[in-house]
Amino acid sequence: MALPALRIEDCVNATCPWSGKPVSADSLTLYRGRVVGFCNPGCRDKFVAAQSAFDAALDQPIGA
């Protein structure tokens, strides 16, 4: 099943967390059920990669 289209109107932030520039409608992602915006797809992809790495680290047993 396809995810619903993300809308800039639903974005929880007005500026990119990486650059501080205004968010762009083509650079949105879903995080913990909320729409988060970025200034460009590169910043969005950097966030998704960091999120994935962090989530993977949390899934590892302590001391692994």
C-alpha angles and dihedrals in degrees: 000000000000121000116246116260112270114237127208088221088067094050115124093210135049097200133047113262090219103044107015090232121130116280121255127220091233093056106062130126138178117247122177089341095308131105112245121189134211134188094246140000091261092062090045091051091047089055093048091050093048091047092050092049092049093047090050091051091051090053092058119095114253111270094019 
